[in-house]
Amino acid sequence: MNFSGQHVLSVNQFERDNLEYIFNIAEKMEPYAKRKIRTKVLDGAILGNLFFEPSTRTRVSFGCAFNLLGGEVRETTGMETSALAKGESLYDTARVISSYSDVIAMRHPQAGSVAEFAEGSRVPVINGGDGANEHPTQALLDLYTIQSELRAFEQKIDGMHIAMVGDLKNGRTVHSLSKLLAQYNNVHLSLISPTELAMPDYVIDTLENAGHKVTISDDMEHNLNADIVYQTRIQEERFENQDEANKYRGQFRLNSDIYTRFCKSNTVIMHPLPRDSRADANELDNDLNQNPNLAIFRQADNGILIRMALFAMTLGVADQVDKYQCPVPWYSAK
C-alpha cells in the first residue's frame, strides 16, 4: 500500500506487511511524542479535525499528533454547530473543508459516513470512528499495544490468547481489532458478552476463516486465563433507549479480586476508554490502577504514536521527520 495521499477508512485496507511498516514508523515517533526533541516536518500544514460525535481522547490525540509534527489544527465539534445541521450533504461539506485542509480526521455517528465524506474530499481523510462500524486508528494502536506488551514477556501476537469482554455487538473497537488479528496466525479469541450483545457473525466468520480458534461465552470469570483481556463498556449511545442499555450495565466487572483468582499473573488488561466508573457499571475497577499489567494508559499514549505515523505517511513525509528536527528548549529529562 502506498500511503501517500491515501484515505485511511477501514482496517480492511491493511495487510500484515503494512501493519509492520506502520508500527516501525510509530516507534520512531516516540522521542517526538515524549517532547525530547521537536520536528517541523509538517510546518504550514493544516489538519481539519471534524468530530460530529462526542470524543475526548481520540479528538485531542489527533490534534496533538499533528501539532507534534509541526502542523496546525482547525476543529469542528458537534453536529449542531456545523452546516450539516442545515441540511448540507457530506459531499458538499467535504468539498469545502478539504480546500481549507491538507488532511482531515473525522468522526461521525453513522456507519459509512466517513467513506461517503471521503468521496468528496480533495485531501486524505482518516476515519476517527463511524458509528458502530469501524475505528481503524484505535485498532492500530490496540494492536501496537498488544505487540509491545507481549514483547515484555517474550511473546508474540501469533499464538496468543485474547479475551474480549463486554458489548461486542456495538463496540466498533473490537470489530476493527478482530479484523486486524485475522492477519496473524493461530490466535485464540474468547468472546465474552451477554447473548444479545455478541460479536456480529461476519466478524466471527472472518476470524474462523483465518484459522483462528473462537470461543463464545457469557461466562466471564472462567474465560479470563488469557494473555490479553480487552474489556469494553456498554455502548449506551447505540441503544434506542436508556432502559435497554441499563439491563446490561455492570454485568461483566473486572476487579483486583477477579483478576487474582481467574487471570494469569501476567495477563495484560486493555480498554479503549473511556471506562465507565459509575457505581452501577464500573466494568474496570479502580482497584486495578496500581496493577503493573494494567495497560490502558500506555494504550492511550500509543494513540499519539500511531496517529503521528499515519499523518506522516499519508502526507508523504515519513522519511523526512528527522531532517526537520530541532531541540525543545524547555525539556528536562525526568
Order of alpha helices (4+ residues) and beta strands (2+ residues): alpha-alpha-beta-beta-alpha-beta-alpha-beta-alpha-beta-alpha-beta-alpha-beta-alpha-beta-beta-alpha-alpha-beta-alpha-beta
